[in-house]
């Protein structure tokens, strides 16, 4: 557990804090300002609850049942019932880090003082995170509108001491037992609190934030592997000249070209267009790497802007305003987040596609400019990396299916009251799979490209110092170099871990300086 402490205030949070809490177990504390804001908003809700006039979420039913006025004696039961009935998820459990992000981001909105939740409920939310208690949340149950309803309901159920949760030791137990073991009293929800715990885009936002963190590493890694492939194919680095990218000033394109140029500095391989196979230009997958990688980088930057806005938002319905009004709204609609989740799945698929095309070129003796077929030791006796490319191609094919947008769909619910939904949770779930697959795809290109540059080095053509550092680090990580056929899956798994943990980037930066 990371003992770093994240303080939750009234004005939102940062992507870095989400990752710290979700992945690294950072502790959570409420600021004094947040406690004051919670108490002030609760006074407004209590005053409205005492009035005879119905107020949505305070003294009425919910959704399509909002027309019923609920009497005082039934309101605690109402709040408890909405959590129980909405905790209707199905399918496999989602990952612990996703649930922690979901809980933390709901706490972020609660702490804004716009939800009317009591301070003691917010403190219990923080206590669960700090105790390492993770509610069991299922894959299916969110349409991405009215918030991630079922996932958030399962979290709220744990606050009530009901349902199942995972303890810090990884064992799933009844939530009531876990709370008792950690000295946490279950909460009894008052007016508006059940609804306030469910109405948020927190699950899809948490997955967006973590995907952006992962994709940042993968895009820099892909710049490095593209440079290695360019070297191995005896390509030219002239296409990376900054003056060429300045005349088409997409920011990401310039960044990717600069990364590649720095990796290739000092290479003895670039520009060797062979006399027996003259090339005026390299293939698109080599020559256009900065354009494709860069366009993806720009999309990541836009998605980060949307995530930043959402991290600063208070997402609930109804909301408590500083002037004492409690107003209904549609801020729980996940469209802004859903769109960028789908955008990221598209660019991840395209990045995977161009990586695979370079891998295939490295393995094809008719297009690799002198490399052995499939980079095999004794082609015919050995198959080399033939089937590694099959695996990569299968991953790319799945990436293309995952790139089909979830946010283009909508399915009506709640007796047509909720007649247009974002499907943002679904967009986030498929993006997580896409990010995992992309790491594997980049790893296969890295594995092929490092083998290819080692084969070139054996012929007396030395790769760039940064490339040599990448090769040495990958070999030290357990992915072996050229030689006769062997059980390949462990090597590919080692390359995958090496890439997704950012170790490829770390290996070359002592030579190149920090890469973007």
Secondary structure, DSSP 8 states (H G I E B T S, - for coil): ----EEEE-SS---HHHHHHHHHH--EEEE-HHHHHHHHHHHHHHHHHHTSSS--TTTSB--GGGTTSB--GGGHHHHHHHHHHHH---EEEE--HHHHHHHHHHHHHHHTTT-S---HHHHHHHHHHHHHT-EE--EEE---SSSSSHHHHHHHHHHHTT-SEEE-TTS-EEEHHHHHHHTT-------TTHHHHTT---HHHHHHHHHHHHHHHHHHHHHHHHHHHHHHHTT--SGGG-HHHHHTS--HHHHHHHHHHHHHHTT-SSTT---GGG--SS--HHHHTHHHHHHHHHHHHHHHHHHHHHHHT----SSEE-TTS-EE---TT--HHHHHHHHHHHHHHHHHHHHHHHHHHHHH-TTTTTS--GGG-SSBTTB-TTHHHHHHHHHHHHHHHHHTS-STT----BTTTTB-----HHHHHHHHHHHHHHHHHHHHHHHHHHHHHHHHHHHTT----HHHHHHHHHHHHTT---SSS----HHHHHHHHHHHHTTHHHHHHHHHH----
